[in-house]
Each structure stands twice: as structure tokens, then as C-alpha cells.
Amino acid sequence: MKKFMVDSNVIIEYMKDNPEAVNIVNFIKNNPNNEYYLTLDTIEEILYVLVRHFSKKSYWDLKNNPELVKDTYKVVIPLIESITRSFFKITLQTENTHEILFSVCKKYGLLPKDALLFAICIEKDINNLITLDKDFTNIVLEENINIISTYKELEKYE
């Protein structure tokens, strides 16, 4: 059994019918013997992007209209739950995650969200990171973590 961390952009692009993301999520659905993880930060980012997408409102419009946000959650949360409950485990940060995060930030120059995802992979011994984010392809990793950014790359894990 292999472990995979899944970046928020895979789920967001899946919801937008991006063919690459659809293929990746279909792989996840069809290979249940592997373990697939999301972080709470990943779920928060998916929620935020989808609330903005479905409401078609700006951050400030949403911040000042909790009723609109609640109405939008009625659509968004069931969509996310249908995916997360069926195929993913949620992994949590620990009290030491920030130390790994700071180290990853300094070593690779990743922005905080990407660095946190990578730090959690290191901390939880998750050796595969599925992401559509090209920021990871521009760095030479010292850690034993495979960056998977296409369905073709993922196929070798069947």
C-alpha cells in the first residue's frame, strides 16, 4: 500500500472538470488499496475557492454577507464531503509541524501553503505528493518524496 498526499488544486480542478484532474481523481477512486490524504488546510482552501466560485462574489462581499456564505455552503459542503468521505483520510498537524515548515521554507523557498503540505508529507512519512502546482517541479528535493503532477506519472503506481 502506498501513501499519497493530494494538493487542493487537484480537487478544485476536478470540480471544474479539468481533464488531468478528473483522470487523477478517477485513479484514486479506482485504486482504493492505496491511502490518500488531505490536510485541514487543503480542505479549507478547497472550501474557500468553491465558495467564491459558486457565489461569484469577492472576498469582501462574502465577508460582509454571512447569509450568502451559508447558502453557498449548502451546495459546496455536500460536494466536498462526497469526495472526502469516500476516498481520503484527513491528516492533522502536530505541535512540531511548524519546525519542519520553517525548515522547508528556508531550504526550498516555497510559499507557506505549499511548504506546509510538503512539511506534513515529511512528518507523516507520505512519500508521494499529487499536485498540479508547478512550483514543486522547479526544486531539487533532498527528501524521498515523489512529486506527481500528471495522470501518466500516477499510472505507474497501479
N, C-alpha and C positions, 0 to 999 in steps of 0.2 A: 504494500500500500504506500502510495506517495502522497506527500502533503503539498498543497498549493495555496498560496495567499492570492486573493483576487482583488485587484485595484478597483476603485469606484468607477473609473472610466469604462471598464468592461460592461458593468451593469447598466450604466447610463446610456452607453451607445447601443446596448442590446434593446433597451426600451425605445430607442429611436430607430430601430431596425437597421442598424449598421451591419452589413453582411459579415464582416470579420467578427464582430462581437456576437452576432447570432450563432455563427459556427462555433465559437469558443464556448458559449453557454450551452449549446447543444452537446458539445463534447462532455461538459460537466454533467449534464443530465444523463448521458449515455454511459458514463464511466463512474458509477456510484461506489466502486471499491476504493477509490482514492478519497482523501479528505480535502475538502475545500473550505477555506477560512475567509471571513470578513472581520474587520475590526469595527468597533463602535464608531470610530472616526469615519470610516468608509461609509457606514450606514448613514451617518449624519450628513455627509457630503451628497450622497445619493438623494436623501430626503430634500435637502436644500435645492439642488439642481432641478429635481422633478416638481417641487412646489413652484419654483419660478417658471418652469416650462408650462405646467398646466394652468397656472393662474394668469400667465402672460403679464405679470406685474414686476416692478422693480423691487429691490430690497426695501427701500423706504416705504413704498406703497404697502408692502406686506407687513412691515414692522408696525405700521400705523393702522392696520386693519385685521385684528385677530380673528374676526368672524370669517373673513375671506380665507385666511390661513386654515381655520378649522374645516371649512367647506372643502378646500383643496385637499386636505389630509384624508378626507373621506374617499377620495379617488386614489391618492398616491400610496397611502399605507397598505391597503389591500394588495396593490400591485407588488410592492416590495416584499410584503410578507409571503406572498405566494411563491416567490423565488427563494427568499432566505430560509424559510422554514423547511423547504423540501430538499435543498441541496447544500446548505452551508452550515458550518459551525461558527460561532462567534468567539473570537479570542480576545482576551482582555489584557490591558497593560498591567504592569506590576509597579511596585514602588521604585524599582531600579530602571525602568524603561527609559526614563529621561537621561540617564547616564549614557546609555547606548545611543540614544537620539543625538545627544551633543557630539559624541564621537563620530557618528555618521555624518552629521552636518559639517564638522571640521574636515573630515577626511575626503568627502566627495563633493561638497558644495551643493548638495541637493536642497531644494526648498523644504520647509518644515513638514508639510503633509507627506511628501514622498519619502523624506528621511525617516519619519515616524513609521511608515509602512515597512520600510526596509529594516529599521531597528527591531520591530516586532518579529519580523522573519528571523532575524539573528537570534533574538531572545527565545523564541519558541521553537527553534530548530526546524523552520519551514524552509526547505531548500529550493522551492520553486515559486516565483512571483509572476503571475499573469497580469500584464498591463499593456495598454495601448499607448502609454506615455513614452515618448521618445527620449525623455531626459535620462532614463536608465541605460539607453544604448550608447550614450556618449561617455560613459565612465568605465574604467577598468576595475572590476571588483576584486578585492582580495578575499572576500568571503566566498564560501561554496554555495552560492545561490544562483540558480539559473533564472535569467530574465527571459520570459516567454511573451512575445508580442504579436504572434500570428498563430492562426489555427494550424498551419503547416508545421510550425515548431512544436505545437502541442500534440500533434498526431503521434510522435514517437513515444509518447507516454501511455499509449493504448495497451 
